[in-house]
Amino acid sequence: MIRLSRVSKSYRRGGETLTVLDHLDLDVPDGAFYALMGPSGSGKTTLLNLVGGLDHADAGDVVVAGTELGALDGRDLSQWRADHVGFVFQQFNLLSVLTAIENVELPLLLAPLTRKERREHARHALELVGLADRMHHRPGQLSGGQEQRVAIARAVATDPKLILADEPTGDLDRRAADQVLDLLGQLHEKFGKTILIVTHDPLAAARAEKTIHLDKGRLDRVETMPPSPDAPSLPRP
């Protein structure tokens, strides 16, 4: 699913060049659940952004779902993200003026679906995360854990092959965090989604098959957990 070969990424800060990723190699198989850990500034979020097509590498190859992302222009990259990737962020990024089901429908606007079909897909995604009874509530009427579950529903509404989550439990209490992790585990084990999460939480990383530790832009070590069983995928919209 993911293959990074000698990937480097730097940023300019004032008159200084800051190297964030330094000739990094990484392979993530289809259907895997991996966690990325490391100190602040180690390159975790940058790596996630490169894999999700939100940023470009300065050097090296980033191949995701069979596509070399460096070869795509802005429009093609946007369509590729819509077709293949679901994003989950620490801050939820829900629109406060929209209901839960309207937020989940947003990525479906890029799919060739009728309004009725979009609503059906969004309803199914909310049922999947256990929030069918909250679909007409706005974010301000939901708890933090419920907001993150809406964000996960939005991420899976298009049935992407890959889910990228950046600190998905960072703003949640332990109970809500465990519910979100249970849901990600279900998406991996029951529906065969490839999941890559960035986390500082060792309990979150323990849910993954492998934990990849980064340090100063390089792969430090990999810890392996027992693999999860294969499972069927959701129907495509």
VENVEN-V39636 format. One record per pair of residues at least 4 apart in sequence whose C-alpha atoms are under 8 Angstrom apart, sorted by sequence separation. I is the first residue (numbers start at 1). GAP is how many residues later the second one is. D is the distance in Angstrom with one decimal. If there is no record, write none. Layout:
BEGIN
i->I gap->GAP d->D
i->I gap->GAP d->D
END
This chain:
BEGIN
i->12 gap->4 d->5.8
i->13 gap->4 d->6.2
i->28 gap->4 d->6.6
i->38 gap->4 d->5.9
i->43 gap->4 d->6.0
i->44 gap->4 d->6.4
i->45 gap->4 d->6.1
i->46 gap->4 d->6.3
i->47 gap->4 d->6.3
i->48 gap->4 d->6.1
i->49 gap->4 d->6.1
i->50 gap->4 d->5.9
i->57 gap->4 d->7.7
i->63 gap->4 d->5.2
i->64 gap->4 d->6.7
i->68 gap->4 d->7.5
i->72 gap->4 d->5.7
i->73 gap->4 d->5.9
i->74 gap->4 d->6.2
i->75 gap->4 d->6.4
i->76 gap->4 d->6.1
i->77 gap->4 d->6.2
i->78 gap->4 d->6.3
i->79 gap->4 d->6.2
i->80 gap->4 d->6.0
i->81 gap->4 d->5.1
i->82 gap->4 d->7.8
i->88 gap->4 d->6.9
i->89 gap->4 d->7.0
i->98 gap->4 d->5.6
i->99 gap->4 d->6.2
i->100 gap->4 d->6.3
i->101 gap->4 d->6.2
i->102 gap->4 d->6.6
i->104 gap->4 d->7.9
i->105 gap->4 d->6.9
i->107 gap->4 d->7.7
i->109 gap->4 d->7.7
i->113 gap->4 d->5.7
i->114 gap->4 d->6.2
i->115 gap->4 d->6.3
i->116 gap->4 d->6.3
i->117 gap->4 d->6.2
i->118 gap->4 d->6.1
i->119 gap->4 d->6.0
i->120 gap->4 d->6.1
i->121 gap->4 d->6.3
i->122 gap->4 d->6.3
i->123 gap->4 d->6.2
i->124 gap->4 d->6.2
i->125 gap->4 d->6.6
i->126 gap->4 d->6.2
i->127 gap->4 d->5.6
i->131 gap->4 d->6.5
i->137 gap->4 d->6.0
i->138 gap->4 d->7.0
i->139 gap->4 d->8.0
i->142 gap->4 d->5.7
i->143 gap->4 d->6.2
i->144 gap->4 d->6.3
i->145 gap->4 d->6.3
i->146 gap->4 d->6.2
i->147 gap->4 d->6.3
i->148 gap->4 d->6.2
i->149 gap->4 d->6.1
i->150 gap->4 d->6.2
i->151 gap->4 d->6.2
i->152 gap->4 d->6.3
i->153 gap->4 d->5.9
i->154 gap->4 d->8.0
i->156 gap->4 d->6.1
i->169 gap->4 d->7.9
i->172 gap->4 d->5.8
i->173 gap->4 d->5.9
i->174 gap->4 d->6.0
i->175 gap->4 d->6.4
i->176 gap->4 d->6.3
i->177 gap->4 d->6.2
i->178 gap->4 d->6.0
i->179 gap->4 d->6.3
i->180 gap->4 d->6.3
i->181 gap->4 d->6.1
i->182 gap->4 d->6.2
i->183 gap->4 d->6.3
i->184 gap->4 d->6.3
i->185 gap->4 d->6.0
i->186 gap->4 d->5.4
i->187 gap->4 d->5.1
i->188 gap->4 d->4.8
i->189 gap->4 d->7.6
i->201 gap->4 d->6.4
i->202 gap->4 d->6.0
i->203 gap->4 d->7.0
i->204 gap->4 d->7.5
i->214 gap->4 d->5.5
i->215 gap->4 d->6.5
i->12 gap->5 d->4.6
i->13 gap->5 d->6.8
i->49 gap->5 d->4.9
i->50 gap->5 d->5.0
i->57 gap->5 d->7.6
i->63 gap->5 d->4.4
i->64 gap->5 d->7.2
i->72 gap->5 d->5.5
i->80 gap->5 d->7.9
i->81 gap->5 d->7.8
i->98 gap->5 d->6.0
i->108 gap->5 d->7.5
i->113 gap->5 d->6.0
i->126 gap->5 d->5.1
i->127 gap->5 d->4.7
i->137 gap->5 d->7.1
i->142 gap->5 d->6.0
i->155 gap->5 d->7.7
i->172 gap->5 d->5.5
i->186 gap->5 d->7.2
i->187 gap->5 d->6.5
i->188 gap->5 d->4.7
i->199 gap->5 d->6.9
i->200 gap->5 d->8.0
i->206 gap->5 d->7.7
i->214 gap->5 d->4.8
i->215 gap->5 d->5.8
i->11 gap->6 d->5.8
i->12 gap->6 d->6.1
i->28 gap->6 d->7.6
i->38 gap->6 d->7.1
i->49 gap->6 d->5.6
i->50 gap->6 d->5.8
i->62 gap->6 d->5.8
i->63 gap->6 d->6.1
i->126 gap->6 d->5.3
i->187 gap->6 d->5.8
i->188 gap->6 d->6.5
i->199 gap->6 d->6.8
i->205 gap->6 d->6.2
i->213 gap->6 d->6.2
i->214 gap->6 d->5.1
i->10 gap->7 d->6.6
i->11 gap->7 d->5.2
i->37 gap->7 d->7.0
i->50 gap->7 d->6.6
i->61 gap->7 d->6.9
i->62 gap->7 d->5.9
i->156 gap->7 d->7.7
i->169 gap->7 d->7.9
i->188 gap->7 d->6.9
i->212 gap->7 d->7.2
i->213 gap->7 d->5.3
i->214 gap->7 d->7.3
i->10 gap->8 d->5.4
i->11 gap->8 d->6.6
i->36 gap->8 d->6.3
i->61 gap->8 d->8.0
i->62 gap->8 d->6.8
i->69 gap->8 d->7.3
i->95 gap->8 d->6.6
i->139 gap->8 d->6.2
i->155 gap->8 d->7.2
i->169 gap->8 d->5.0
i->212 gap->8 d->7.6
i->213 gap->8 d->5.3
i->10 gap->9 d->4.2
i->11 gap->9 d->7.4
i->46 gap->9 d->7.9
i->61 gap->9 d->7.2
i->94 gap->9 d->6.4
i->109 gap->9 d->7.7
i->123 gap->9 d->6.9
i->126 gap->9 d->7.0
i->212 gap->9 d->6.2
i->213 gap->9 d->6.1
i->9 gap->10 d->6.1
i->10 gap->10 d->5.4
i->108 gap->10 d->6.1
i->212 gap->10 d->4.6
i->8 gap->11 d->7.7
i->9 gap->11 d->5.6
i->10 gap->11 d->6.9
i->51 gap->11 d->6.9
i->169 gap->11 d->7.1
i->184 gap->11 d->7.9
i->211 gap->11 d->5.6
i->212 gap->11 d->6.6
i->8 gap->12 d->7.5
i->9 gap->12 d->4.9
i->50 gap->12 d->7.4
i->51 gap->12 d->8.0
i->123 gap->12 d->7.5
i->168 gap->12 d->7.8
i->169 gap->12 d->7.9
i->210 gap->12 d->6.6
i->211 gap->12 d->5.0
i->8 gap->13 d->4.8
i->9 gap->13 d->6.8
i->51 gap->13 d->6.7
i->56 gap->13 d->7.8
i->57 gap->13 d->7.4
i->105 gap->13 d->6.2
i->210 gap->13 d->5.4
i->211 gap->13 d->6.5
i->7 gap->14 d->6.8
i->8 gap->14 d->4.7
i->56 gap->14 d->6.6
i->105 gap->14 d->6.7
i->210 gap->14 d->4.4
i->7 gap->15 d->6.6
i->8 gap->15 d->5.0
i->131 gap->15 d->7.6
i->209 gap->15 d->5.9
i->210 gap->15 d->5.6
i->6 gap->16 d->7.5
i->7 gap->16 d->4.7
i->8 gap->16 d->6.6
i->53 gap->16 d->6.6
i->105 gap->16 d->7.9
i->209 gap->16 d->4.6
i->6 gap->17 d->3.9
i->7 gap->17 d->4.8
i->105 gap->17 d->5.5
i->208 gap->17 d->7.0
i->209 gap->17 d->6.1
i->5 gap->18 d->7.4
i->6 gap->18 d->4.8
i->7 gap->18 d->6.7
i->101 gap->18 d->7.6
i->104 gap->18 d->5.6
i->131 gap->18 d->7.8
i->209 gap->18 d->5.5
i->5 gap->19 d->6.4
i->6 gap->19 d->5.3
i->65 gap->19 d->7.5
i->131 gap->19 d->7.6
i->206 gap->19 d->7.7
i->209 gap->19 d->7.3
i->4 gap->20 d->6.9
i->5 gap->20 d->4.6
i->102 gap->20 d->8.0
i->129 gap->20 d->6.0
i->148 gap->20 d->7.5
i->4 gap->21 d->5.1
i->5 gap->21 d->6.8
i->20 gap->21 d->7.1
i->21 gap->21 d->7.9
i->101 gap->21 d->6.0
i->104 gap->21 d->7.8
i->129 gap->21 d->7.4
i->3 gap->22 d->7.6
i->4 gap->22 d->4.9
i->20 gap->22 d->6.7
i->21 gap->22 d->5.9
i->101 gap->22 d->6.6
i->104 gap->22 d->8.0
i->185 gap->22 d->7.2
i->3 gap->23 d->5.7
i->4 gap->23 d->6.4
i->20 gap->23 d->5.2
i->129 gap->23 d->7.6
i->181 gap->23 d->6.7
i->2 gap->24 d->7.5
i->3 gap->24 d->4.6
i->53 gap->24 d->6.6
i->126 gap->24 d->6.8
i->129 gap->24 d->6.3
i->2 gap->25 d->5.6
i->3 gap->25 d->6.5
i->21 gap->25 d->7.8
i->82 gap->25 d->6.9
i->101 gap->25 d->7.4
i->128 gap->25 d->7.4
i->1 gap->26 d->7.8
i->2 gap->26 d->4.9
i->20 gap->26 d->7.4
i->21 gap->26 d->7.6
i->181 gap->26 d->7.4
i->1 gap->27 d->5.9
i->2 gap->27 d->6.7
i->126 gap->27 d->5.6
i->144 gap->27 d->7.6
i->145 gap->27 d->6.4
i->1 gap->28 d->5.2
i->2 gap->28 d->7.7
i->53 gap->28 d->6.7
i->82 gap->28 d->7.0
i->125 gap->28 d->4.9
i->144 gap->28 d->6.4
i->1 gap->29 d->4.6
i->52 gap->29 d->6.8
i->125 gap->29 d->7.3
i->168 gap->29 d->7.7
i->170 gap->29 d->7.7
i->1 gap->30 d->7.8
i->163 gap->30 d->7.0
i->165 gap->30 d->7.7
i->167 gap->30 d->7.0
i->168 gap->30 d->7.9
i->169 gap->30 d->8.0
i->79 gap->31 d->7.9
i->122 gap->31 d->7.6
i->125 gap->31 d->6.7
i->145 gap->31 d->4.9
i->149 gap->31 d->6.6
i->162 gap->31 d->6.1
i->163 gap->31 d->6.2
i->164 gap->31 d->6.0
i->165 gap->31 d->6.4
i->166 gap->31 d->5.8
i->167 gap->31 d->5.4
i->168 gap->31 d->7.6
i->170 gap->31 d->7.9
i->122 gap->32 d->7.5
i->125 gap->32 d->5.5
i->144 gap->32 d->7.7
i->145 gap->32 d->7.1
i->148 gap->32 d->7.3
i->161 gap->32 d->5.9
i->162 gap->32 d->4.8
i->163 gap->32 d->4.8
i->164 gap->32 d->5.1
i->165 gap->32 d->4.5
i->166 gap->32 d->4.8
i->167 gap->32 d->4.8
i->52 gap->33 d->6.6
i->124 gap->33 d->7.9
i->160 gap->33 d->7.9
i->161 gap->33 d->6.3
i->162 gap->33 d->5.9
i->163 gap->33 d->6.4
i->164 gap->33 d->5.8
i->165 gap->33 d->6.3
i->166 gap->33 d->6.8
i->167 gap->33 d->7.3
i->100 gap->34 d->7.1
i->101 gap->34 d->5.0
i->145 gap->34 d->7.7
i->162 gap->34 d->7.9
i->100 gap->35 d->4.9
i->101 gap->35 d->6.4
i->122 gap->35 d->5.9
i->145 gap->35 d->7.2
i->169 gap->35 d->7.9
i->99 gap->36 d->6.6
i->100 gap->36 d->5.9
i->121 gap->36 d->6.2
i->23 gap->37 d->7.4
i->99 gap->37 d->5.1
i->100 gap->37 d->5.8
i->121 gap->37 d->7.8
i->99 gap->38 d->5.2
i->100 gap->38 d->5.8
i->192 gap->38 d->6.3
i->99 gap->39 d->4.2
i->100 gap->39 d->6.8
i->189 gap->39 d->6.1
i->192 gap->39 d->5.1
i->98 gap->40 d->5.9
i->99 gap->40 d->6.9
i->189 gap->40 d->6.3
i->190 gap->40 d->7.8
i->191 gap->40 d->5.5
i->192 gap->40 d->6.1
i->193 gap->40 d->7.5
i->97 gap->41 d->6.8
i->98 gap->41 d->7.8
i->189 gap->41 d->6.7
i->190 gap->41 d->5.2
i->191 gap->41 d->5.3
i->192 gap->41 d->5.7
i->96 gap->42 d->6.3
i->189 gap->42 d->6.1
i->190 gap->42 d->6.7
i->191 gap->42 d->4.5
i->96 gap->43 d->5.5
i->190 gap->43 d->7.7
i->191 gap->43 d->6.0
i->95 gap->44 d->7.5
i->96 gap->44 d->6.7
i->94 gap->45 d->6.9
i->104 gap->46 d->7.0
i->103 gap->47 d->7.9
i->104 gap->47 d->7.3
i->107 gap->47 d->7.1
i->111 gap->47 d->7.8
i->9 gap->48 d->5.3
i->10 gap->48 d->7.1
i->106 gap->48 d->7.6
i->2 gap->49 d->7.4
i->8 gap->49 d->6.0
i->9 gap->49 d->5.1
i->104 gap->49 d->6.2
i->105 gap->49 d->7.0
i->108 gap->49 d->7.1
i->7 gap->50 d->6.4
i->8 gap->50 d->5.7
i->9 gap->50 d->7.0
i->100 gap->50 d->6.3
i->104 gap->50 d->4.1
i->107 gap->50 d->7.6
i->108 gap->50 d->6.3
i->7 gap->51 d->7.5
i->8 gap->51 d->5.2
i->103 gap->51 d->6.8
i->104 gap->51 d->7.8
i->107 gap->51 d->7.1
i->7 gap->52 d->5.5
i->8 gap->52 d->6.4
i->105 gap->52 d->7.5
i->6 gap->53 d->7.3
i->7 gap->53 d->4.1
i->94 gap->53 d->7.7
i->104 gap->53 d->6.8
i->6 gap->54 d->4.8
i->7 gap->54 d->6.2
i->129 gap->54 d->6.8
i->5 gap->55 d->5.6
i->6 gap->55 d->6.9
i->7 gap->55 d->7.3
i->92 gap->55 d->6.5
i->4 gap->56 d->7.4
i->5 gap->56 d->5.2
i->92 gap->56 d->5.6
i->4 gap->57 d->5.7
i->5 gap->57 d->6.8
i->94 gap->57 d->7.0
i->3 gap->58 d->7.8
i->4 gap->58 d->4.8
i->93 gap->58 d->7.5
i->3 gap->59 d->6.1
i->4 gap->59 d->6.4
i->92 gap->59 d->5.8
i->2 gap->60 d->7.6
i->3 gap->60 d->5.2
i->88 gap->60 d->7.9
i->2 gap->61 d->5.9
i->3 gap->61 d->6.4
i->1 gap->62 d->7.9
i->2 gap->62 d->4.6
i->89 gap->62 d->7.9
i->1 gap->63 d->5.5
i->2 gap->63 d->6.6
i->88 gap->63 d->6.2
i->1 gap->64 d->4.8
i->88 gap->64 d->6.1
i->1 gap->65 d->7.1
i->87 gap->65 d->7.8
i->88 gap->67 d->6.5
i->86 gap->68 d->7.7
i->87 gap->68 d->5.4
i->86 gap->69 d->4.1
i->85 gap->70 d->7.7
i->86 gap->70 d->6.0
i->86 gap->72 d->7.9
i->86 gap->74 d->5.9
i->83 gap->75 d->7.3
i->85 gap->75 d->5.1
i->88 gap->75 d->7.5
i->90 gap->75 d->7.9
i->159 gap->75 d->6.5
i->82 gap->76 d->7.7
i->84 gap->76 d->4.6
i->85 gap->76 d->6.3
i->86 gap->76 d->6.3
i->87 gap->76 d->5.9
i->88 gap->76 d->6.2
i->89 gap->76 d->5.8
i->90 gap->76 d->6.0
i->159 gap->76 d->7.3
i->83 gap->77 d->6.4
i->84 gap->77 d->5.3
i->85 gap->77 d->4.9
i->86 gap->77 d->4.7
i->87 gap->77 d->5.0
i->88 gap->77 d->4.5
i->89 gap->77 d->5.0
i->90 gap->77 d->5.1
i->159 gap->77 d->5.8
i->84 gap->78 d->6.2
i->85 gap->78 d->5.8
i->86 gap->78 d->6.2
i->87 gap->78 d->5.9
i->88 gap->78 d->6.3
i->89 gap->78 d->6.6
i->90 gap->78 d->4.8
i->158 gap->78 d->7.1
i->159 gap->78 d->7.0
i->85 gap->79 d->7.2
i->89 gap->79 d->5.7
i->90 gap->79 d->6.7
i->158 gap->79 d->6.2
i->88 gap->80 d->6.4
i->90 gap->80 d->5.9
i->91 gap->80 d->7.4
i->90 gap->81 d->6.5
i->65 gap->96 d->7.9
i->52 gap->112 d->7.2
i->48 gap->116 d->7.0
i->121 gap->116 d->7.3
i->48 gap->118 d->7.7
i->45 gap->121 d->6.9
i->113 gap->124 d->7.8
i->111 gap->126 d->7.8
i->48 gap->148 d->7.9
i->48 gap->150 d->7.6
i->45 gap->153 d->6.9
i->44 gap->154 d->6.4
i->33 gap->155 d->6.8
i->32 gap->156 d->7.5
i->31 gap->157 d->7.0
i->32 gap->160 d->8.0
i->36 gap->160 d->7.3
i->31 gap->161 d->5.2
i->32 gap->161 d->7.4
i->33 gap->161 d->5.8
i->34 gap->161 d->6.3
i->35 gap->161 d->5.7
i->36 gap->161 d->6.0
i->37 gap->161 d->6.2
i->31 gap->162 d->5.3
i->32 gap->162 d->4.9
i->33 gap->162 d->4.6
i->34 gap->162 d->5.0
i->35 gap->162 d->4.8
i->36 gap->162 d->4.7
i->37 gap->162 d->5.7
i->38 gap->162 d->7.3
i->30 gap->163 d->8.0
i->31 gap->163 d->4.2
i->32 gap->163 d->6.3
i->33 gap->163 d->6.0
i->34 gap->163 d->6.5
i->35 gap->163 d->5.9
i->36 gap->163 d->6.3
i->37 gap->163 d->6.0
i->30 gap->164 d->5.9
i->31 gap->164 d->7.5
i->35 gap->164 d->6.9
i->29 gap->165 d->7.9
i->37 gap->168 d->7.8
i->36 gap->169 d->7.7
i->35 gap->170 d->5.4
i->44 gap->170 d->7.0
i->34 gap->171 d->8.0
i->43 gap->171 d->7.0
i->42 gap->172 d->5.7
i->43 gap->172 d->7.6
i->35 gap->173 d->5.9
i->42 gap->173 d->4.8
i->43 gap->173 d->7.0
i->34 gap->174 d->5.2
i->35 gap->174 d->8.0
i->37 gap->174 d->7.0
i->42 gap->174 d->4.6
i->43 gap->174 d->5.2
i->33 gap->175 d->5.1
i->34 gap->175 d->5.8
i->35 gap->175 d->6.3
i->36 gap->175 d->5.9
i->37 gap->175 d->6.1
i->38 gap->175 d->5.3
i->39 gap->175 d->7.7
i->41 gap->175 d->7.0
i->42 gap->175 d->5.2
i->33 gap->176 d->5.5
i->34 gap->176 d->5.0
i->35 gap->176 d->4.7
i->36 gap->176 d->4.9
i->37 gap->176 d->4.8
i->38 gap->176 d->5.0
i->39 gap->176 d->6.8
i->42 gap->176 d->7.7
i->32 gap->177 d->7.1
i->33 gap->177 d->7.0
i->34 gap->177 d->5.8
i->35 gap->177 d->6.0
i->36 gap->177 d->6.0
i->37 gap->177 d->6.2
i->38 gap->177 d->5.9
i->34 gap->178 d->7.2
i->36 gap->178 d->7.2
i->1 gap->193 d->7.6
i->24 gap->193 d->7.3
i->22 gap->194 d->7.9
i->24 gap->194 d->5.8
i->25 gap->194 d->7.7
i->21 gap->195 d->7.3
i->22 gap->195 d->5.2
i->23 gap->195 d->7.3
i->24 gap->195 d->6.7
i->20 gap->196 d->6.8
i->21 gap->196 d->3.9
i->22 gap->196 d->5.9
i->20 gap->197 d->5.1
i->21 gap->197 d->6.4
i->19 gap->198 d->7.3
i->31 gap->199 d->7.8
END
